[in-house]
Amino acid sequence: MTLGQSPAPPLLLHVFPSFAVGGAQVRFAALANRYGTRWRHAVVALDGREACAARLAPDVPLQLVPSPYARGEAAPQRLLAIIALLRRLRPALLVTSNWGSIEWAIASRFLRDLPHLHTEDGFGSDESAGQIPRRILARRLVLRRSSVILPSVTLLRAARETWRLPEARLRYVPNGIDLRRFAPDGARAALDAPGEGPLIGTVAALRPEKNLGRLLRAAAILLRDGVPLRLAIVGDGPEKQPLMALAEHLGIAASVAFAGAIADPAAAYRAMDLFCLSSDTEQMPFSVLEAMATGLSVASTDVGDVGTMLAEENRPHLAARDDAALAAALRPLLRDPSLRTRLGAANRRRVENDYDQETMFATYAALIDGLASE
Protein backbone atom coordinates (compact mmCIF):
# COMPACT_ATOMS: atom_id res chain seq x y z
CA MET A 1 0.00 0.00 0.00
CA THR A 2 1.41 3.39 -0.99
CA LEU A 3 1.33 6.47 1.22
CA GLY A 4 -2.16 7.96 1.37
CA GLN A 5 -3.83 4.89 -0.15
CA SER A 6 -6.70 3.33 1.82
CA PRO A 7 -6.27 -0.30 2.89
CA ALA A 8 -8.20 -2.86 0.91
CA PRO A 9 -11.44 -4.09 2.52
CA PRO A 10 -11.11 -7.37 4.43
CA LEU A 11 -11.33 -10.50 2.29
CA LEU A 12 -14.01 -12.98 3.35
CA LEU A 13 -13.71 -16.50 1.93
CA HIS A 14 -17.13 -18.21 1.72
CA VAL A 15 -17.35 -21.97 1.14
CA PHE A 16 -20.69 -23.38 -0.01
CA PRO A 17 -21.42 -27.01 -0.87
CA SER A 18 -23.27 -25.37 -3.78
CA PHE A 19 -23.63 -21.74 -4.86
CA ALA A 20 -26.86 -22.52 -6.67
CA VAL A 21 -29.84 -20.42 -5.61
CA GLY A 22 -30.99 -21.52 -2.15
CA GLY A 23 -31.76 -20.06 1.26
CA ALA A 24 -28.22 -19.69 2.60
CA GLN A 25 -26.89 -18.44 -0.75
CA VAL A 26 -29.68 -15.87 -1.18
CA ARG A 27 -29.07 -14.61 2.37
CA PHE A 28 -25.35 -14.16 1.58
CA ALA A 29 -26.16 -12.28 -1.63
CA ALA A 30 -28.57 -9.98 0.21
CA LEU A 31 -25.98 -9.28 2.92
CA ALA A 32 -23.22 -8.60 0.37
CA ASN A 33 -25.49 -6.28 -1.61
CA ARG A 34 -26.51 -4.41 1.53
CA TYR A 35 -22.91 -3.56 2.45
CA GLY A 36 -21.38 -3.22 -1.03
CA THR A 37 -17.64 -2.59 -0.82
CA ARG A 38 -17.40 -2.99 2.96
CA TRP A 39 -15.81 -6.41 2.39
CA ARG A 40 -14.27 -8.32 -0.51
CA HIS A 41 -15.75 -11.76 -1.14
CA ALA A 42 -14.23 -14.94 -2.52
CA VAL A 43 -16.66 -17.82 -3.02
CA VAL A 44 -15.89 -21.52 -3.45
CA ALA A 45 -18.78 -23.62 -4.77
CA LEU A 46 -17.78 -27.22 -4.07
CA ASP A 47 -20.12 -28.64 -6.72
CA GLY A 48 -19.16 -26.01 -9.30
CA ARG A 49 -22.67 -24.52 -9.44
CA GLU A 50 -22.49 -20.72 -9.20
CA ALA A 51 -25.92 -19.45 -10.31
CA CYS A 52 -26.38 -17.31 -7.18
CA ALA A 53 -23.49 -15.09 -8.30
CA ALA A 54 -25.98 -13.40 -10.64
CA ARG A 55 -27.82 -12.06 -7.59
CA LEU A 56 -24.89 -9.92 -6.45
CA ALA A 57 -24.83 -6.24 -7.39
CA PRO A 58 -22.09 -5.09 -9.77
CA ASP A 59 -20.34 -3.04 -7.06
CA VAL A 60 -19.83 -6.05 -4.76
CA PRO A 61 -16.19 -7.22 -4.98
CA LEU A 62 -16.58 -10.90 -5.86
CA GLN A 63 -14.10 -13.58 -6.90
CA LEU A 64 -15.33 -17.07 -7.79
CA VAL A 65 -12.64 -19.55 -6.78
CA PRO A 66 -12.60 -23.10 -8.16
CA SER A 67 -12.48 -25.93 -5.66
CA PRO A 68 -8.81 -26.73 -4.99
CA TYR A 69 -9.36 -30.48 -5.33
CA ALA A 70 -11.08 -32.82 -7.75
CA ARG A 71 -13.97 -35.05 -6.86
CA GLY A 72 -12.81 -38.43 -5.67
CA GLU A 73 -9.51 -37.28 -4.19
CA ALA A 74 -8.62 -38.90 -0.90
CA ALA A 75 -9.34 -36.98 2.31
CA PRO A 76 -5.66 -36.22 3.17
CA GLN A 77 -5.07 -34.74 -0.30
CA ARG A 78 -8.25 -32.67 -0.04
CA LEU A 79 -7.19 -31.31 3.32
CA LEU A 80 -3.72 -30.38 2.06
CA ALA A 81 -5.22 -28.63 -0.98
CA ILE A 82 -7.59 -26.61 1.24
CA ILE A 83 -4.76 -25.55 3.56
CA ALA A 84 -2.66 -24.49 0.57
CA LEU A 85 -5.51 -22.35 -0.81
CA LEU A 86 -6.15 -20.73 2.57
CA ARG A 87 -2.47 -19.83 2.85
CA ARG A 88 -2.47 -18.40 -0.67
CA LEU A 89 -5.59 -16.28 -0.32
CA ARG A 90 -4.97 -15.29 3.32
CA PRO A 91 -8.59 -14.26 4.02
CA ALA A 92 -9.41 -12.16 7.05
CA LEU A 93 -12.27 -14.58 7.80
CA LEU A 94 -13.32 -18.04 6.64
CA VAL A 95 -17.10 -18.51 6.41
CA THR A 96 -18.36 -22.06 5.92
CA SER A 97 -21.89 -23.28 5.26
CA ASN A 98 -23.49 -26.49 6.51
CA TRP A 99 -22.08 -29.99 6.78
CA GLY A 100 -20.80 -30.09 3.20
CA SER A 101 -18.03 -27.60 4.04
CA ILE A 102 -16.89 -29.25 7.29
CA GLU A 103 -13.47 -30.19 5.85
CA TRP A 104 -12.72 -26.48 5.47
CA ALA A 105 -13.54 -25.98 9.13
CA ILE A 106 -11.08 -28.79 9.93
CA ALA A 107 -8.42 -27.17 7.73
CA SER A 108 -8.86 -23.82 9.48
CA ARG A 109 -7.63 -25.44 12.70
CA PHE A 110 -4.18 -25.74 11.07
CA LEU A 111 -4.04 -21.94 10.62
CA ARG A 112 -4.35 -20.67 14.14
CA ASP A 113 -4.56 -17.01 13.13
CA LEU A 114 -7.55 -17.56 10.78
CA PRO A 115 -10.92 -16.70 12.35
CA HIS A 116 -13.74 -19.02 11.36
CA LEU A 117 -17.50 -18.42 11.16
CA HIS A 118 -19.75 -21.41 10.48
CA THR A 119 -23.39 -21.04 9.40
CA GLU A 120 -25.66 -24.03 9.85
CA ASP A 121 -29.03 -23.85 8.09
CA GLY A 122 -30.32 -27.38 8.46
CA PHE A 123 -30.03 -30.93 7.26
CA GLY A 124 -30.33 -32.67 3.92
CA SER A 125 -32.43 -35.69 3.09
CA ASP A 126 -29.82 -38.03 4.59
CA GLU A 127 -30.49 -36.54 8.05
CA SER A 128 -34.19 -35.78 7.75
CA ALA A 129 -35.04 -38.66 10.10
CA GLY A 130 -32.26 -37.90 12.59
CA GLN A 131 -28.67 -36.73 12.82
CA ILE A 132 -25.87 -39.09 11.83
CA PRO A 133 -23.74 -39.94 14.90
CA ARG A 134 -20.35 -39.43 13.24
CA ARG A 135 -21.45 -35.98 12.06
CA ILE A 136 -22.56 -35.09 15.57
CA LEU A 137 -19.12 -36.03 16.86
CA ALA A 138 -17.36 -34.14 14.06
CA ARG A 139 -19.34 -30.94 14.73
CA ARG A 140 -18.71 -31.31 18.45
CA LEU A 141 -14.93 -31.55 17.95
CA VAL A 142 -14.37 -29.27 14.96
CA LEU A 143 -16.60 -26.29 15.79
CA ARG A 144 -15.67 -25.80 19.44
CA ARG A 145 -13.41 -22.84 18.67
CA SER A 146 -15.49 -21.42 15.82
CA SER A 147 -18.29 -18.88 15.93
CA VAL A 148 -21.51 -20.61 14.84
CA ILE A 149 -24.64 -18.89 13.54
CA LEU A 150 -27.97 -20.72 13.81
CA PRO A 151 -31.14 -19.19 12.26
CA SER A 152 -33.61 -21.40 14.13
CA VAL A 153 -34.29 -22.30 17.75
CA THR A 154 -34.37 -25.95 16.67
CA LEU A 155 -30.79 -25.74 15.43
CA LEU A 156 -29.74 -23.68 18.44
CA ARG A 157 -31.04 -26.46 20.69
CA ALA A 158 -29.11 -29.04 18.63
CA ALA A 159 -25.90 -27.01 18.92
CA ARG A 160 -26.32 -26.73 22.68
CA GLU A 161 -27.63 -30.15 23.62
CA THR A 162 -26.45 -32.52 20.87
CA TRP A 163 -23.25 -30.98 19.53
CA ARG A 164 -22.45 -29.58 23.00
CA LEU A 165 -20.76 -26.47 21.66
CA PRO A 166 -19.75 -23.70 24.09
CA GLU A 167 -22.57 -21.22 24.64
CA ALA A 168 -20.21 -18.28 24.07
CA ARG A 169 -19.60 -19.51 20.51
CA LEU A 170 -23.26 -19.67 19.48
CA ARG A 171 -25.25 -16.89 17.80
CA TYR A 172 -28.98 -17.17 17.19
CA VAL A 173 -29.75 -14.94 14.20
CA PRO A 174 -33.23 -15.45 12.71
CA ASN A 175 -33.52 -14.97 8.97
CA GLY A 176 -34.95 -11.65 7.83
CA ILE A 177 -36.95 -10.62 4.79
CA ASP A 178 -37.00 -7.63 2.44
CA LEU A 179 -40.39 -6.19 3.37
CA ARG A 180 -40.52 -3.84 0.40
CA ARG A 181 -39.61 -6.42 -2.22
CA PHE A 182 -42.06 -9.03 -0.91
CA ALA A 183 -44.96 -6.64 -0.41
CA PRO A 184 -48.47 -7.82 -1.32
CA ASP A 185 -48.82 -5.14 -4.00
CA GLY A 186 -46.78 -5.19 -7.19
CA ALA A 187 -46.19 -7.12 -10.39
CA ARG A 188 -47.54 -10.66 -10.61
CA ALA A 189 -45.92 -13.53 -12.47
CA ALA A 190 -47.98 -15.52 -14.93
CA LEU A 191 -48.27 -18.88 -13.17
CA ASP A 192 -50.34 -20.61 -15.80
CA ALA A 193 -51.77 -23.36 -13.64
CA PRO A 194 -54.68 -24.92 -15.55
CA GLY A 195 -58.07 -25.82 -14.13
CA GLU A 196 -60.29 -23.98 -11.69
CA GLY A 197 -60.17 -22.99 -8.04
CA PRO A 198 -57.74 -21.17 -5.75
CA LEU A 199 -54.07 -21.36 -6.67
CA ILE A 200 -51.85 -23.19 -4.17
CA GLY A 201 -48.24 -22.19 -4.71
CA THR A 202 -44.93 -23.45 -3.45
CA VAL A 203 -41.38 -22.25 -4.07
CA ALA A 204 -38.68 -24.86 -3.55
CA ALA A 205 -35.66 -26.57 -4.97
CA LEU A 206 -36.98 -29.84 -6.37
CA ARG A 207 -34.99 -32.10 -4.03
CA PRO A 208 -36.06 -35.18 -2.05
CA GLU A 209 -36.19 -33.50 1.37
CA LYS A 210 -38.74 -30.96 0.07
CA ASN A 211 -41.12 -33.92 -0.50
CA LEU A 212 -43.19 -32.23 -3.16
CA GLY A 213 -44.68 -35.63 -3.86
CA ARG A 214 -46.55 -35.19 -0.58
CA LEU A 215 -48.05 -31.96 -1.89
CA LEU A 216 -49.12 -33.65 -5.12
CA ARG A 217 -50.73 -36.51 -3.21
CA ALA A 218 -52.50 -34.05 -0.86
CA ALA A 219 -53.82 -32.17 -3.91
CA ALA A 220 -55.05 -35.46 -5.37
CA ILE A 221 -56.97 -36.23 -2.15
CA LEU A 222 -58.65 -32.81 -2.24
CA LEU A 223 -59.54 -33.02 -5.92
CA ARG A 224 -61.05 -36.49 -5.43
CA ASP A 225 -63.16 -34.97 -2.62
CA GLY A 226 -64.49 -32.32 -4.98
CA VAL A 227 -62.42 -29.41 -3.63
CA PRO A 228 -61.43 -27.27 -6.64
CA LEU A 229 -57.80 -26.14 -6.72
CA ARG A 230 -54.87 -25.38 -8.95
CA LEU A 231 -51.23 -25.98 -8.03
CA ALA A 232 -48.09 -24.13 -9.16
CA ILE A 233 -44.65 -25.49 -8.27
CA VAL A 234 -41.96 -22.82 -8.66
CA GLY A 235 -38.39 -24.10 -8.74
CA ASP A 236 -36.13 -26.58 -10.46
CA GLY A 237 -33.98 -29.51 -9.51
CA PRO A 238 -33.30 -33.23 -9.95
CA GLU A 239 -36.80 -34.30 -8.84
CA LYS A 240 -38.65 -32.47 -11.63
CA GLN A 241 -39.20 -35.39 -14.00
CA PRO A 242 -40.25 -37.86 -11.26
CA LEU A 243 -42.69 -35.27 -9.89
CA MET A 244 -44.21 -34.64 -13.31
CA ALA A 245 -44.60 -38.39 -13.74
CA LEU A 246 -46.27 -38.62 -10.31
CA ALA A 247 -48.75 -35.88 -11.24
CA GLU A 248 -49.67 -37.90 -14.35
CA HIS A 249 -49.96 -41.09 -12.32
CA LEU A 250 -52.26 -39.41 -9.79
CA GLY A 251 -54.44 -38.05 -12.58
CA ILE A 252 -53.98 -34.41 -11.54
CA ALA A 253 -51.57 -33.16 -14.23
CA ALA A 254 -54.39 -31.02 -15.67
CA SER A 255 -54.39 -28.98 -12.43
CA VAL A 256 -50.61 -28.65 -11.92
CA ALA A 257 -48.10 -26.24 -13.45
CA PHE A 258 -44.37 -26.81 -13.09
CA ALA A 259 -43.23 -23.19 -13.49
CA GLY A 260 -39.49 -23.79 -13.15
CA ALA A 261 -37.15 -21.24 -11.61
CA ILE A 262 -38.43 -17.66 -11.79
CA ALA A 263 -36.07 -14.68 -11.78
CA ASP A 264 -38.33 -12.60 -9.53
CA PRO A 265 -39.97 -14.93 -6.99
CA ALA A 266 -41.72 -11.95 -5.35
CA ALA A 267 -43.94 -11.68 -8.43
CA ALA A 268 -44.65 -15.41 -8.22
CA TYR A 269 -45.88 -15.20 -4.63
CA ARG A 270 -48.26 -12.38 -5.55
CA ALA A 271 -49.89 -14.65 -8.13
CA MET A 272 -50.76 -17.26 -5.46
CA ASP A 273 -53.91 -17.50 -3.35
CA LEU A 274 -52.17 -19.47 -0.60
CA PHE A 275 -48.78 -21.06 0.04
CA CYS A 276 -47.90 -24.63 0.98
CA LEU A 277 -44.68 -26.16 2.34
CA SER A 278 -44.52 -29.98 2.26
CA SER A 279 -40.93 -30.59 3.44
CA ASP A 280 -39.65 -33.45 5.58
CA THR A 281 -37.01 -31.19 7.13
CA GLU A 282 -36.54 -27.42 7.39
CA GLN A 283 -35.21 -24.99 9.96
CA MET A 284 -36.29 -21.42 9.19
CA PRO A 285 -37.34 -21.54 5.54
CA PHE A 286 -37.08 -18.32 3.55
CA SER A 287 -39.97 -19.43 1.35
CA VAL A 288 -42.36 -19.28 4.31
CA LEU A 289 -41.08 -15.82 5.30
CA GLU A 290 -41.48 -14.63 1.70
CA ALA A 291 -45.03 -15.96 1.54
CA MET A 292 -45.90 -14.35 4.87
CA ALA A 293 -44.44 -11.01 3.77
CA THR A 294 -46.56 -11.21 0.62
CA GLY A 295 -49.67 -11.52 2.78
CA LEU A 296 -50.39 -15.20 2.08
CA SER A 297 -51.93 -17.76 4.37
CA VAL A 298 -49.75 -20.85 4.79
CA ALA A 299 -50.38 -24.59 5.13
CA SER A 300 -47.23 -26.45 6.11
CA THR A 301 -45.78 -29.58 7.58
CA ASP A 302 -44.78 -28.92 11.19
CA VAL A 303 -41.02 -28.81 10.68
CA GLY A 304 -38.24 -26.70 12.17
CA ASP A 305 -39.33 -23.25 13.34
CA VAL A 306 -42.34 -22.93 11.03
CA GLY A 307 -44.75 -23.17 13.96
CA THR A 308 -43.12 -20.25 15.75
CA MET A 309 -42.68 -18.20 12.58
CA LEU A 310 -46.33 -18.13 11.54
CA ALA A 311 -48.87 -15.74 13.04
CA GLU A 312 -50.74 -17.44 15.86
CA GLU A 313 -53.97 -17.46 13.86
CA ASN A 314 -52.28 -19.45 11.08
CA ARG A 315 -50.82 -22.18 13.30
CA PRO A 316 -53.87 -24.50 13.17
CA HIS A 317 -52.90 -25.12 9.53
CA LEU A 318 -49.71 -26.96 10.47
CA ALA A 319 -49.75 -30.65 9.61
CA ALA A 320 -47.95 -33.86 10.44
CA ARG A 321 -45.63 -35.17 7.71
CA ASP A 322 -48.48 -37.10 6.14
CA ASP A 323 -50.41 -36.70 2.88
CA ALA A 324 -53.87 -36.73 4.47
CA ALA A 325 -52.82 -34.36 7.25
CA LEU A 326 -51.49 -31.84 4.72
CA ALA A 327 -54.72 -32.11 2.72
CA ALA A 328 -56.68 -31.41 5.92
CA ALA A 329 -54.55 -28.32 6.63
CA LEU A 330 -55.22 -27.02 3.11
CA ARG A 331 -58.93 -27.78 2.94
CA PRO A 332 -60.37 -24.84 4.99
CA LEU A 333 -58.02 -22.36 3.31
CA LEU A 334 -59.17 -23.47 -0.11
CA ARG A 335 -62.84 -23.22 0.84
CA ASP A 336 -62.81 -19.85 2.62
CA PRO A 337 -61.38 -16.76 0.84
CA SER A 338 -62.03 -14.53 3.86
CA LEU A 339 -60.02 -16.90 6.07
CA ARG A 340 -57.12 -16.74 3.61
CA THR A 341 -57.26 -12.94 3.62
CA ARG A 342 -57.40 -12.70 7.41
CA LEU A 343 -54.51 -15.11 8.01
CA GLY A 344 -52.43 -13.52 5.25
CA ALA A 345 -52.78 -10.09 6.86
CA ALA A 346 -51.78 -11.55 10.23
CA ASN A 347 -48.69 -13.18 8.68
CA ARG A 348 -47.68 -9.87 7.08
CA ARG A 349 -47.93 -8.12 10.47
CA ARG A 350 -45.83 -10.90 12.00
CA VAL A 351 -42.91 -10.41 9.61
CA GLU A 352 -43.12 -6.63 9.93
CA ASN A 353 -42.78 -6.94 13.70
CA ASP A 354 -40.18 -9.73 13.97
CA TYR A 355 -38.39 -10.56 10.70
CA ASP A 356 -37.19 -7.33 9.08
CA GLN A 357 -33.94 -8.14 7.27
CA GLU A 358 -32.22 -4.96 8.52
CA THR A 359 -32.01 -6.48 12.00
CA MET A 360 -30.44 -9.62 10.55
CA PHE A 361 -27.98 -7.56 8.46
CA ALA A 362 -26.81 -5.49 11.43
CA THR A 363 -26.19 -8.60 13.55
CA TYR A 364 -24.22 -10.34 10.81
CA ALA A 365 -22.17 -7.22 10.04
CA ALA A 366 -21.18 -6.68 13.67
CA LEU A 367 -20.09 -10.30 14.03
CA ILE A 368 -18.17 -10.35 10.73
CA ASP A 369 -16.40 -7.07 11.47
CA GLY A 370 -15.42 -8.30 14.93
CA LEU A 371 -14.03 -11.59 13.69
CA ALA A 372 -12.29 -10.17 10.61
CA SER A 373 -10.39 -7.66 12.76
CA GLU A 374 -9.02 -10.30 15.15
C-alpha distance (Angstrom), angle and dihedral (degrees) to the residues before:
residue distance angle dihedral
M1 . . .
T2 3.80 . .
L3 3.80 124.4 .
G4 3.80 111.2 -74.5
Q5 3.81 94.1 13.8
S6 3.81 117.1 125.7
P7 3.81 116.9 -120.3
A8 3.77 116.3 -103.9
P9 3.82 115.4 -99.9
P10 3.81 114.4 -97.1
L11 3.80 115.0 -83.1
L12 3.81 115.0 -124.2
L13 3.81 116.4 -163.8
H14 3.82 111.2 -153.1
V15 3.81 120.1 -166.0
F16 3.80 117.6 -163.1
P17 3.81 126.3 177.2
S18 3.82 81.6 -136.9
F19 3.80 132.3 3.4
A20 3.79 91.2 -156.1
V21 3.79 115.0 124.4
G22 3.81 109.4 -72.3
G23 3.79 140.1 127.8
A24 3.81 99.4 -79.6
Q25 3.80 92.7 41.2
V26 3.82 93.8 48.6
R27 3.81 90.0 49.2
F28 3.82 90.3 52.6
A29 3.81 91.4 49.1
A30 3.81 91.5 49.9
L31 3.82 91.2 49.1
A32 3.82 92.8 47.6
N33 3.80 91.5 48.1
R34 3.79 91.7 48.6
Y35 3.81 93.1 56.2
G36 3.81 100.3 32.6
T37 3.80 111.0 -176.1
R38 3.81 95.8 5.2
W39 3.82 88.3 104.8
R40 3.79 137.2 14.2
H41 3.80 115.1 -126.5
A42 3.78 131.8 -149.3
V43 3.80 115.4 -175.3
V44 3.80 128.5 -162.0
A45 3.81 114.8 -165.2
L46 3.80 104.9 -164.8
D47 3.81 93.6 -158.4
G48 3.81 93.4 44.1
R49 3.81 93.7 -116.2
E50 3.81 110.2 132.7
A51 3.82 105.9 164.8
C52 3.81 93.2 127.8
A53 3.81 89.8 66.4
A54 3.81 86.7 79.6
R55 3.81 88.8 66.7
L56 3.80 93.8 64.0
A57 3.80 118.9 96.9
P58 3.81 117.4 -113.9
D59 3.82 92.7 -111.8
V60 3.82 93.9 58.3
P61 3.83 109.3 102.7
L62 3.81 102.3 -125.8
Q63 3.79 132.9 170.9
L64 3.80 120.1 -176.8
V65 3.79 108.0 -147.7
P66 3.82 121.2 -162.8
S67 3.78 117.2 -126.3
P68 3.82 107.6 -90.1
Y69 3.80 93.0 -133.8
A70 3.78 137.1 47.7
R71 3.76 124.4 -117.7
G72 3.77 111.8 -90.3
E73 3.79 96.7 29.8
A74 3.78 114.4 139.1
A75 3.80 118.3 -98.6
P76 3.86 96.1 -109.0
Q77 3.82 91.1 52.8
R78 3.80 91.1 47.5
L79 3.78 91.3 51.2
L80 3.81 92.8 49.1
A81 3.81 91.0 49.0
I82 3.83 91.4 50.9
I83 3.81 92.2 49.4
A84 3.81 90.6 49.4
L85 3.82 91.5 51.8
L86 3.80 92.5 47.6
R87 3.80 90.2 51.8
R88 3.80 91.1 48.4
L89 3.80 97.1 48.3
R90 3.82 95.7 36.1
P91 3.82 95.2 -161.0
A92 3.77 120.3 -163.7
L93 3.82 88.3 -133.1
L94 3.80 136.2 14.2
V95 3.82 113.7 -144.8
T96 3.80 116.7 -168.6
S97 3.79 129.0 -173.2
N98 3.80 127.2 -145.0
W99 3.78 130.4 -41.1
G100 3.81 94.8 -50.4
S101 3.81 91.2 71.4
I102 3.82 97.1 45.9
E103 3.82 93.1 113.7
W104 3.81 88.5 63.4
A105 3.79 89.2 53.9
I106 3.81 88.1 52.3
A107 3.81 91.1 49.1
S108 3.81 91.5 51.2
R109 3.81 88.5 63.7
F110 3.83 88.0 68.4
L111 3.82 90.4 59.1
R112 3.76 102.7 59.2
D113 3.80 94.6 -174.2
L114 3.84 93.9 55.6
P115 3.82 113.8 97.9
H116 3.78 114.4 -142.5
L117 3.80 130.8 -152.9
H118 3.80 118.2 -172.5
T119 3.81 122.7 -164.9
E120 3.79 117.6 -161.3
D121 3.81 116.1 -167.4
G122 3.78 102.3 169.4
F123 3.76 145.6 -75.1
G124 3.78 135.2 -56.9
S125 3.77 127.2 -129.2
D126 3.82 91.3 -80.3
E127 3.82 89.8 65.6
S128 3.79 100.3 33.3
A129 3.81 91.0 107.7
G130 3.81 95.1 43.2
Q131 3.78 142.7 -37.8
I132 3.80 119.4 -73.9
P133 3.83 109.7 -114.7
R134 3.81 96.7 -133.9
R135 3.81 89.9 52.3
I136 3.79 90.7 50.6
L137 3.80 89.3 53.8
A138 3.80 92.7 45.5
R139 3.82 92.7 51.5
R140 3.80 90.2 46.1
L141 3.82 92.4 53.8
V142 3.80 102.2 33.6
L143 3.81 102.1 42.7
R144 3.80 99.7 45.4
R145 3.81 92.9 102.1
S146 3.80 96.7 35.2
S147 3.78 129.5 90.2
V148 3.81 108.2 -115.0
I149 3.81 126.1 -159.7
L150 3.81 118.7 -156.9
P151 3.84 120.0 -174.7
S152 3.81 96.1 -164.2
V153 3.79 136.4 53.2
T154 3.82 87.7 -131.5
L155 3.80 91.1 60.4
L156 3.80 91.8 41.2
R157 3.80 88.8 56.2
A158 3.82 90.2 49.1
A159 3.80 91.5 50.8
R160 3.80 91.2 50.2
E161 3.78 102.5 38.9
T162 3.82 106.0 24.5
W163 3.80 105.2 28.0
R164 3.83 90.2 32.1
L165 3.79 94.2 -146.9
P166 3.81 119.2 171.9
E167 3.80 111.7 -88.1
A168 3.81 91.2 -131.8
R169 3.82 89.5 62.4
L170 3.81 96.4 53.7
R171 3.80 126.2 91.9
Y172 3.79 122.1 -173.8
V173 3.81 106.6 -153.7
P174 3.82 114.4 167.4
N175 3.78 116.0 -146.8
G176 3.79 116.0 -100.9
I177 3.78 132.8 -150.3
D178 3.80 135.8 -140.2
L179 3.79 99.2 -112.6
R180 3.79 94.3 -167.2
R181 3.79 96.3 49.1
F182 3.81 94.2 46.6
A183 3.79 96.2 44.1
P184 3.81 118.7 140.0
D185 3.81 92.0 -117.3
G186 3.78 122.3 68.7
A187 3.78 143.6 65.4
R188 3.79 118.0 -15.1
A189 3.78 125.8 -146.2
A190 3.78 119.1 -128.2
L191 3.81 101.7 -111.4
D192 3.77 97.1 179.8
A193 3.78 98.3 -159.1
P194 3.81 107.5 165.5
G195 3.78 126.4 -135.5
E196 3.78 130.7 40.5
G197 3.78 137.0 -66.2
P198 3.80 136.7 52.7
L199 3.79 116.5 -28.2
I200 3.81 115.4 -115.2
G201 3.78 109.5 -160.3
T202 3.76 134.6 -169.3
V203 3.81 131.4 -178.7
A204 3.78 115.3 -156.5
A205 3.75 146.7 129.3
L206 3.80 104.7 -99.1
R207 3.80 96.0 -116.6
P208 3.82 130.6 135.1
E209 3.81 96.8 -105.0
K210 3.83 90.5 58.0
N211 3.84 87.2 63.1
L212 3.78 95.6 -156.1
G213 3.78 86.8 167.9
R214 3.81 86.0 73.0
L215 3.80 89.6 56.7
L216 3.81 91.4 49.7
R217 3.80 91.5 49.6
A218 3.83 91.3 47.3
A219 3.82 89.1 51.3
A220 3.80 89.6 50.1
I221 3.83 90.7 53.3
L222 3.81 91.1 51.4
L223 3.79 94.5 46.2
R224 3.81 91.0 49.8
D225 3.83 87.4 52.6
G226 3.79 90.6 54.8
V227 3.82 97.1 -105.4
P228 3.82 106.8 142.7
L229 3.81 115.5 -134.8
R230 3.75 144.8 145.9
L231 3.80 124.8 -146.9
A232 3.82 130.0 -150.7
I233 3.80 120.2 -171.7
V234 3.82 111.3 -162.6
G235 3.79 115.4 -164.4
D236 3.77 142.8 52.7
G237 3.76 137.9 -120.8
P238 3.80 146.6 119.7
E239 3.82 94.4 -57.1
K240 3.82 95.7 61.2
Q241 3.81 99.0 98.8
P242 3.83 95.1 43.7
L243 3.81 89.7 48.9
M244 3.80 92.5 50.2
A245 3.79 88.9 49.8
L246 3.81 90.2 49.8
A247 3.81 91.3 52.2
E248 3.82 88.6 53.4
H249 3.80 91.5 46.9
L250 3.81 91.7 50.8
G251 3.79 90.8 49.4
I252 3.82 94.0 -122.1
A253 3.82 101.2 105.4
A254 3.82 89.1 110.6
S255 3.83 88.8 64.9
V256 3.82 99.1 42.6
A257 3.80 130.7 81.9
F258 3.80 121.0 -167.7
A259 3.81 98.0 -155.0
G260 3.80 97.7 -179.7
A261 3.79 122.6 -148.0
I262 3.81 113.9 -24.5
A263 3.80 121.9 -154.1
D264 3.81 93.4 -140.4
P265 3.81 108.4 36.5
A266 3.83 90.3 177.8
A267 3.80 88.7 70.7
A268 3.81 89.8 48.8
Y269 3.80 93.2 55.2
R270 3.80 90.9 51.2
A271 3.80 89.4 57.7
M272 3.84 91.8 57.9
D273 3.80 128.2 89.7
L274 3.81 93.2 -156.1
F275 3.79 138.3 -5.6
C276 3.79 130.1 -124.9
L277 3.82 131.6 -165.3
S278 3.82 115.4 -167.2
S279 3.83 101.1 174.7
D280 3.79 127.6 145.2
T281 3.80 90.9 -148.1
E282 3.81 134.5 18.2
Q283 3.78 136.6 143.5
M284 3.81 111.4 -163.7
P285 3.80 104.1 -17.8
F286 3.79 117.3 -153.3
S287 3.79 90.2 -150.6
V288 3.81 90.9 65.2
L289 3.82 91.5 48.0
E290 3.80 90.3 48.9
A291 3.80 91.7 49.9
M292 3.80 91.5 47.8
A293 3.81 92.0 49.1
T294 3.81 88.8 51.6
G295 3.79 89.2 56.7
L296 3.81 97.6 -108.3
S297 3.77 128.6 147.8
V298 3.81 112.7 -125.0
A299 3.80 135.5 -142.7
S300 3.79 111.7 -169.8
T301 3.74 146.5 160.0
D302 3.80 109.3 -101.5
V303 3.80 98.0 -106.1
G304 3.80 133.5 142.0
D305 3.80 114.6 -27.4
V306 3.81 96.7 -25.0
G307 3.80 91.6 111.0
T308 3.79 92.5 55.8
M309 3.81 94.0 40.9
L310 3.80 97.2 57.2
A311 3.79 123.3 80.5
E312 3.78 110.0 -95.5
E313 3.80 91.8 -111.7
N314 3.81 90.5 58.1
R315 3.81 96.8 50.7
P316 3.83 96.1 88.5
H317 3.82 85.9 70.4
L318 3.80 93.3 67.6
A319 3.79 114.1 112.4
A320 3.77 140.8 -162.7
R321 3.81 115.2 -106.2
D322 3.78 90.9 -88.6
D323 3.81 133.3 110.5
A324 3.80 96.1 -127.5
A325 3.81 92.8 44.6
L326 3.81 91.3 53.1
A327 3.81 90.2 48.3
A328 3.82 89.0 52.1
A329 3.82 91.0 51.1
L330 3.81 90.5 51.5
R331 3.80 98.3 43.7
P332 3.86 100.9 78.5
L333 3.81 91.7 42.8
L334 3.77 91.2 53.6
R335 3.80 92.8 48.3
D336 3.82 99.7 45.1
P337 3.84 119.7 54.0
S338 3.82 92.2 -178.8
L339 3.81 90.4 55.1
R340 3.81 90.1 51.8
T341 3.80 90.6 50.4
R342 3.80 93.9 47.7
L343 3.81 95.0 47.9
G344 3.80 92.3 43.7
A345 3.81 91.1 54.8
A346 3.81 90.3 48.8
N347 3.82 90.9 50.9
R348 3.81 90.9 50.6
R349 3.82 90.5 52.5
R350 3.80 89.2 49.0
V351 3.81 94.4 56.8
E352 3.79 91.8 43.2
N353 3.80 89.9 55.7
D354 3.82 101.0 39.4
Y355 3.81 114.6 13.0
D356 3.81 109.2 48.3
Q357 3.81 107.1 146.9
E358 3.82 93.0 -136.5
T359 3.81 89.5 72.4
M360 3.80 90.2 51.2
F361 3.82 91.8 47.1
A362 3.80 93.7 51.3
T363 3.81 92.3 50.0
Y364 3.80 93.3 49.0
A365 3.81 92.7 45.9
A366 3.80 93.7 51.4
L367 3.80 91.8 49.6
I368 3.82 94.3 45.4
D369 3.80 93.1 47.5
G370 3.80 91.1 48.9
L371 3.79 94.3 49.6
A372 3.82 96.1 41.1
S373 3.81 91.0 54.5
E374 3.81 94.5 52.9
